[in-house]
């Protein structure tokens, strides 16, 4: 089963919690045990797992990465988004989650985030559910 979700970012750099969307897709699949593969097919975006209880965590990550890799540097890439390509390279474009008893296996405070580095944009995330 392959599903695609659409995400609309509203800021240049943004972490969007997609945990609920992923959980719903797993539930709809009816698969109790397996894998959930998440793919972000963009070169200026990514996906990560991190704390979703305190929004200050994602704020701190975005703030620090913006300081480490500023938007306005002397980059060779002429499109003006080299910083976004570099930032996305520090994250991943694919995650593999374990599905156990119909739920993604995550830690108590963990959530799944779509990471936007070149927004605002309309994006896609592909989700593949595999039964084991």
C-alpha positions in Angstrom: 0.0 0.0 0.0 1.4 3.4 -1.0 -0.2 6.7 0.1 0.9 10.2 -0.5 0.1 13.1 1.8 0.2 16.7 0.8 1.8 19.3 3.1 1.7 23.0 2.8 4.4 24.8 4.6 3.9 28.5 5.6 7.5 29.5 6.6 11.0 29.2 5.1 12.1 26.8 7.9 9.4 24.8 9.6 9.0 21.5 11.4 5.5 20.1 10.8 4.3 17.3 13.0 2.9 14.5 10.7 2.7 11.8 13.4 -1.1 11.8 13.4 -1.3 11.5 9.6 1.2 8.6 9.6 -0.7 6.9 12.4 -4.0 7.3 10.5 -2.5 5.8 7.3 -1.2 2.8 9.3 -4.6 2.3 10.9 -6.4 2.5 7.5 -4.0 -0.1 6.1 -5.3 -2.7 8.6 -1.7 -4.0 8.9 -0.9 -5.0 12.5 2.8 -5.9 12.1 5.1 -4.5 9.5 7.1 -1.5 8.4 6.1 2.0 7.5 8.5 3.7 5.1 8.3 7.5 4.9 9.9 9.2 1.8 10.3 12.9 1.3 11.0 13.3 -2.5 12.4 16.8 -2.2 16.0 18.1 -2.1 15.3 21.0 0.2 13.2 19.1 2.8 13.5 16.1 5.0 12.0 14.1 7.8 13.0 13.4 11.4 11.9 12.0 14.7 12.2 14.1 17.7 10.4 15.3 20.8 6.8 16.5 20.2 5.8 17.4 23.8 7.6 20.7 24.0 7.5 23.0 20.9 10.7 24.7 22.2 12.7 21.7 21.0 11.9 22.1 17.4 12.3 25.9 17.7 15.8 25.3 19.1 16.7 22.9 16.3 15.5 25.4 13.6 17.2 28.3 15.3 20.5 26.5 15.7 20.6 25.1 12.1 19.8 28.6 10.8 22.8 30.0 12.7 25.1 27.1 11.5 23.9 27.4 7.9 22.7 30.9 7.2 20.5 31.6 4.2 22.6 34.5 2.9 26.2 33.3 2.3 28.4 33.3 -0.8 27.0 30.0 -2.3 27.8 29.0 -5.8 24.3 27.6 -6.5 22.4 30.5 -8.2 18.9 29.6 -7.2 19.3 31.2 -3.8 18.5 28.1 -1.8 21.8 26.4 -1.2 21.3 26.7 2.5 18.1 24.6 2.2 20.0 21.9 0.3 22.7 21.8 2.9 20.2 21.7 5.8 18.2 18.9 4.3 21.4 16.9 3.8 21.8 16.9 7.6 18.4 15.3 8.0 17.1 12.3 6.1 14.6 11.9 3.3 13.6 8.3 4.3 12.5 6.8 7.6 11.6 3.2 8.4 9.2 2.7 11.3 8.3 -0.5 12.9 4.5 -1.2 13.1 3.5 -3.3 16.1 -0.1 -4.1 16.9 -1.2 -1.5 14.4 0.8 1.3 15.8 4.1 3.0 14.9 6.8 2.2 17.4 7.9 5.5 18.9 9.3 6.6 22.2 7.0 8.3 24.8 7.9 11.8 23.7 8.7 11.2 20.0 6.9 12.6 17.0 7.5 12.5 13.2 8.3 15.8 11.6 8.3 17.0 8.1 11.3 19.4 7.9 10.9 22.4 5.5 14.0 24.4 4.6 12.9 26.2 1.5 9.3 27.3 2.1 6.6 28.2 1.9 5.9 25.4 -0.5 3.4 22.6 -1.4 5.1 19.3 -0.7 4.4 15.6 -0.8 5.4 12.8 1.5 5.0 9.2 0.3 4.2 6.4 2.8 4.6 2.7 2.1 3.1 0.2 4.5 4.6 -3.3 4.3 3.2 -6.3 6.1 5.7 -8.7 7.8 
